[in-house]
Amino acid sequence: TTERPPFKVRDLALAEWGRKEIRLAEQEMPGLMAARREYGPSRPLEGLKVMGSLHMTVQTAVLIETLVDLGADVRWVSCNIFSTQDHAAAAVAVGRDGTPDAPSGAAVFAWKGETLEEYWWCTEQALVWPDGSGPDLLVDDGGDATLLLHKGVEYENAGAVPDFDPDAEPEEWGVILSLLRRSLAEDDRRWHRISADIRGVSEETTTGVKRLYEMEKDGSLLFPAINVNDSVTKSKFDNLYGCRHSVIDGLNRATDVMLSGKMAVVCGYGDVGKGCAQALRGQGARVVVTEIDPICALQAAMEGFQVKTLEDVIGEADLFITATGNKDIITADAMSRMKDKAIVANIGHFDNEIDMAGLQRTPGIERINIKPQYDEFVFPDGHSVLILAEGRLMNLGCATGHPSFVMSASFTNQVLAQIELALHTDRYERKVYVLPKHLDEKVARLHLDQLGARLTELTDTQSKYLGIPKSGPYKPEHYRY
Ligand code: NAI
């Protein structure tokens, strides 16, 4: 028999602190608070079970409690082993009406510094309700909950879980396979049952969305998906301005090294890379960008950044930030040729942008832990590199991720997506959708007042002249912002 606790967090005594920060965050999250006011009374998620796999931070606490106010029965995990803020997790578990002795909040399974085994255990716990049923709705960030469900169903259909090849596959894959192997041995229909009622998933990030489009293409997607990342009010704000804030926060809290005057390399000049490059320039760093896409490379060049290959600057740069969503960006060999005490960090979703496994396997390498989520790796020749958050996303591993205001925009999209999937299940096929533009514009509108921004209204004649309704949408689908 496997133990099934109602929730699992680091320490419920942290709840009071978490609650204070949640209260301050609510003030900075006007979109979510407006959603509570607008949809709270009709409770569109009443009786629905929502499972979320998304960094368990203070901001996410406000999202979770918004979903609860809309009627949802919520179970939650973090989507990264280092990103949980333990006080936020405790506050959500205790709930608004509970106490540490009598918790009455949502079922959270998350703490900062999980092992990979614990991480996937948490994901499984949150996917299964006490009666053995699964969720009606998923909120995913990076697609790990969606992945576990799909692999569970796939292997149950096949009647077996494939063998793990430690030489060819990452360690984490072995953890997933052994979890599913155990599961299949106990009950060969569990994942079919857990996924049977799912109306859909709303996915938060670029990397998770990429996985969903692949599943749509190969026909394996088991339920509809809403791509929240590609709402303009998500990727053009969270990925850009969020990272512009939190990349520096991560660097400072981990290293406190002076950034001014240093040579900083940003790998990838998409939305995240653009935010990182701007922030580093703001600190007075000399910023170099690497890109594979000529359009993004040209954007970087015309923004005044130098565009080079990693090889051009490998021995010269002081710090490297990967923001590609791709793998093998910084290899162990590259790190062996860096300047002494070069800082290496990743802000992309997964840790495979930096070859941590290769680094740890380098003969004669010595790892010195400076403090949690900050390590020095000393090569046999005596030079070392400084790695943030073991190569996992550094803004959430070493700092507290994006601030509330920008997450309000992202999470208001999440709430709208959840309502859409809950109320209009029949409108969606097993495909990936984005929210309609009028909802995207609505999310932006909800965030203007807080910043003192006053919107100009179209006059009747202007509206006719442009052929745009006074209430929007204001731009065609192909507009790029
Ligand atoms: P994006 O697709 O806009 O940008 C990635 C860029 O990397 C692209 O322009 C691409 O051409 C470039 N690239 C790909 N391979 C490369 C290579 N080998 N060398 C140099 N450049 C390369 O994606 P976005 O939205 O910027 O997201 C990047 C990653 O960050 C994703 O994994 C996403 O999920 C994650 N993310 C992380 C956040 C955080 O808070 N840490 C917030 C938002 C997104």
Residues whose N, C-alpha, C, O or C-beta is under 5 A from the ligand:
A	BS01	NAI	T205 T206 T207 N239 C267 G268 Y269 G270 D271 V272 G273 T290 E291 I292 D293 C296 A323 T324 G325 N326 I347 G348 H349 F350 L393 N395
